[in-house]
Amino acid sequence: MKKVAAAALFVAAAAMMTIPSMAEPWLEEAGESLGIAALEQSVPPSASQALGNITVSSAGDGGAAEKLFKSALSALKDSRADAVTGGARILLAAVFAGMVSSVLAGRSDLTRTAADLAGVSAVLAVGMGSAGPFIGLAAETLEDVNAFGTALLPVITAAGAASGAVTSSAVKYAAAALYMNVIMNVGKKLVVPLVYAYVAASGASAAFEGVPKSAAALIKKTVSVTLSLTALSFTVYVLVAGLVTSTSDAAAIRAAKTAISTVLPVVGSVVADAADTVVSGMAVLKNGVGVFGLLVTCAICAGPFIRLGVSVLVYKAAAMLAEPFGGRTAALISAVGDALSMAAALTGTGAVVLFVSIISAMRAVTG
């Protein structure tokens, strides 16, 4: 590894001695070879609309962050109307169900049971009619995060390797790619079905007194533990692997510099300094890609998170207002809000994995 690193540094430095300057033109050429143009084209339409025509070179100038903030405020304003409309509908359904139950309070048990079942079914239908698209939005957002991560991770890994973090970049890329794939499969095949199962179990508990609430509670706990362990295990692995491999990379670079100075006693220090310039330039490029990736990831998730968050608050408020008209329907409305929270957590887990990957790559020790 040390001999390979020494040879790589020597070749890069020798090539740089034929180039008049190490300024922006060289970095642009390096960016093209890393596939930055393709990365910039992989930005989802929603993120492009929020950030404008963002590029890696313009990501750090502050303009994109300002556009992102304004886009988030706009999403907040737009989401309030949809959330309030959905909350009002489910609240009216709960109020109507409560009034019917009150009117039929003196009737037979069968009549009251049928009325309660109809009321719960109406609340469930209205709630899922409003919340269903938001759950789908969370799944779509996770897909966008995964697609962008698939384009971003190879680029930032290559830039990190070129800046000297050969081992750590490869290890972190393998872990990030694996966990993103795991989250996509777990999200589609486990979490999203469990979210709908949670609402169904909550509806059954609200409709029938004999059905325990433990099934819904177990489903909610399963989703929470699964997503938490996924994010936590990835973060711990990347941190530990980063500490070990970054130390190895730094030692390899120092050994390579020493080898160059020893093999070339006269010009060795000059070549080593030129190699440092190459490594520093690639580190700048790597960090530019990292800032670009963070902004785009934020832009992908900001709108859906705001819409989901506002909806959760509205449904929880609706549950409180529905409490006087019937505890069962109020609990069901609250459960719909919990389902939206779980959907948001799924998207958040994917975003956390990508965030940690980007930040870890930007903080790689290369010397």
N, C-alpha and C positions, 0 to 999 in steps of 0.2 A: 504493500500500500504506500509506504514512504517513497519507494523508488518511482512508483507511478505518479505520485503527487509531485515529486521533484521534476520528473520529465514533463509533466503537464505545465507546471509553472515556467519551466525553461522555454518550452515551445511558445507559450503565450507571450512571455516577455520578449523573446526573440522576434516574434511577429510584430509586437508593438513597437520595437525599435525601428521598424520600417515605416511607421505611421507618424506623420508630423505631430498630431495632437490626439489626446484621449478625451476630447470634449464630446459634445452631443452627437455628431455624425456617427462616431463609432458605436455609441450606445444605441442609436436608432437601428444600425445594422444588426447589432446583437439582439435587439428586441425582435426584429423580423425573423431572425434564425430561431428564436425561441417560440415563435407562433403567437406573438402579442396581437397581431392584426386579427387572427381568428378568434382570440379570446375576446377582443372588443366587440366582435360581431355576434358573440354568443350571449350577450346581455339580453335578458328577456324583455319583451316590449313594455311591460309594466314598469320595469326599472329604468328603461331608456326614457320613458315619458316623465318619470320622476326626476331623473338626473340630467336630462338633456343629452347632448352628444358627448358623453364623457369618454375620455381616453385615459390610458395609463399615464401619459405625460401631463395631463391636466387634472388628474385626480387630487393632487395635493395643493391646489391653488386656492381652496376655500370656496370656490364658486359652486362646486357640486354639492358640498355639504349644505350650503345655504338653500340650494334648490330642493334638496332632500327634506330639509326642515319645513319649507313652504308646502311641499307636497304632502307631508304628514299632517300639517294643519288643515289642508284642503280635504284630506281623507277623513279627518275627524269631523269636519262639518258635514260632509256627505253621508257619513255612516250614522249620524244621529237620527236622521229622518227614517232610514230603513229600520234601525233598531227599535225606535219608538213605535213605529207602525206595527212591527211584529209583536212587541210587548203589549200594545193596546189590544190587538186581536186576541192574544191568548188570555189576557186579563178579562176581556168581555166574555170569552167562552167560559172562564172559571166562574164569573159572576152569574151568568145565565144558568150554569149547572148548579150553583149553590141555591139560586132562587127556586129552581125546579125541585130540588131535594127538600127545601123548606115547605113548599106547597104540598108535596106528597108525604110529609112526615107522618101523618096519621093513617096512611094506607097500609096495605099488607107488606110483609117483608119482601115478597117477590117483586112487588111494584117498586118499592124503594131501592131494591138491589138493581133492578133494571134501569131505574133512573140514574143511580150512581154510576153504573157501568157506561151508560150513554154519555153522561157528563164527562167522565174521565176520558172516554174515547174521543169526544169532541175536543177536549183540551189537548190530548196527545196529537190528534190530527193537525190541529192548528199550530201547535208548537213545532212539530217536525216539518210542517209545510214551510214555516219561517226559518227554522234552524238548519234544516237539511242542506240548503245551498251553502251555508257557512261552513258546515262540516266538509262539503265537497271543495270549498275554497281552500281549506286548510290542507287537504290532500294535494290539490293542484299546486299550492305554494311549495310544499315539500318537494314535489317533482321539479319545480323551477330551481329550487336550491340545489337539488342533486345534479340537474343538468348543467348548471353554471359551475358547480364544484368539479364536475367531470372535466370541464374545459380549463378551469383555473389551476387545479392541483398540479398537473404536469408542467405547466409554465412556471409556477413559483418554485416547484421542485428543481427544475432544470436551472433556473436562475440561482437558487440556493447552492446547488452543486457547483456551478461555475464560480460562485463567490467563495468557495472553499469548504462548504458544509456538505461534503459528498455523502458521508455515511449517514449523518442525521437527517438529511433531506430525503434520502431513500427510505429510511425507516419510517419517518413521519408520513411520507406519501403512502406507503403500503398500509399503514394503520388507518389513515384518513379514508382511503379508497374502500377499505374493508368495512369500516363502520358506516360510511354513507350507504353502501350497498345493503348492510344489515338494517339500517333505519328504514330504507325504502321498502324492503321486503316485510319487515315487522310492521311498518305503518300500514301498508296496503292489506296484508293478509291477516294481521292480528288486531292492531289498535283500532282502525276504522270499524271493522265488524264489531269489536267489543264496545265501541262508543254507541253504536245502534242497539247492541244487546243491553247495554246499561239503561238506555231510555225505555226499552221494552220491559225490562225487569222492574224498573221504577213504575211503569204504567200498570203492570200486573199487581204490584204491591198496593198501588192506589185504588185499583178497581176491586180487589178481593181482599177482605180483611184477613183471611187465613194465609195469604202468601207473605212469607217473611221478607224483610228488607235486606237480609244478609246477602242474598244473591247479588243485588245491585251494589252493595258495599264491597263485596269481594271483587267484582268486575272493576270498579273504580280503583281499588287498591292495586289490582294487577297491572292496570295501565300505568298508574303512578310509579310503581316500583320498577316496571320494565323500562320506562323512559328515563327515570332517574339513574338506574344502574348503567344504562347505555352511555349516557352523557358523562357520568362520574368515572366509569372504568376507562373510557377513552381519554379523558383529561389526565387522569393519573398516569396512564401508560405513556402518553405523549410527553408529560413532564419528566418522568423517570428516564425514558429513552432519550429525550433531548439532553438531559444532564450527562448521561454516559457517552453518547455518540458525539456530542459537541466537544467534549474534552478530547476525545480521540481525534477529531478533525483538527482541532487547534494544535495538538501535538504533531500531527502529520505535516501541517503547514510549516511549523517551526523547524521540524527536521528537514523539510524540503529546502527552506531558505538556507539552513546551515550547509546542506549538501551542495547547493549551487555556489555558495561562497567558497567552499573548500575545493570544488572541482575547477572553478574559474577564479583563481586568486586575484587577478587584476580587475576583471570586469564583473566579478561575481556580485559585488554589492550593487552595482548599477543594474544588473539584470534582476536581482531580487527586488530592488525598488520599483522597477518597471512592472514586475509581477504583482507587487502590492497595489500599483495603480489599476491594473486589470481587475484584481479581486475587489478593490474598492468600488470601481465602476459597476461591476456586476452586482455588488451589494446594494448600490443605489437603485439599480434596475429592479432588483428583487423587492426592495421596500416599496418602490412605486407600484409594482404589481400587487403587493399586499394591501396598500391603501386603496387601490382600485377595487380589489376583491371585497374589502370590508364595506366600502360604500355601496357597491352593487348588492351585496347580501342584505345590507340594511334596507335598501330600496325595494328589494323583492319582498321582504318580510314586513316592512312598516305598515303598508296599507292593510293587508289581511289581519295583522295583529291588532291594529286599531279597531277595525270592524268587529273582530271577534271580542275584543275587550269591552267595547261599548255595548255589544249585544249581551254579554254576560252580566254586566251591571244592570241593564234594563230588565233582563229576565229575573234577576234576584230581587229587584225592586218590585216587579210585578208579583212575585211570589209573596212578598210581604203584604202587598195591598190585597191579595186574594185570600189571605189567611182568615179573615172574618167570615168569608163565604164558604169555607170548607177546607179543612186541613189536608185532605187527600189531594185535591187539585193544586193547592199551594205547594205541597211537596213535589208534585209532578213538574210544576213550572220550574221549581228550583233545580230539579234533576236535569231538565233541558239545559239550564244554564251551566250545570256541571259538565254536561256532554260537550258544550262549546269550549269549556275550559280545557278538557282533555284533548280536543282537536287542536286547540292553540298550542298545548304542550307538545304535541307531536311535531308540529312545524318548528317550534322553538328548539326541540332537541336536534333536529337537522341543522338548524342555524348555528347552534352552539358548537357542534362538531366542526362545521366549516370555519367559524370564528376562531376556535382554538387552533385549528390547523394553520390558518393564515398568520395569526399572532405568533405561534411557535416558530413558523418558518422565518418570519421577520426578525425574531429575536435570536436566531441561531448564532452561536459563537464561532467565528471563523478565524480567529487569530489570537 
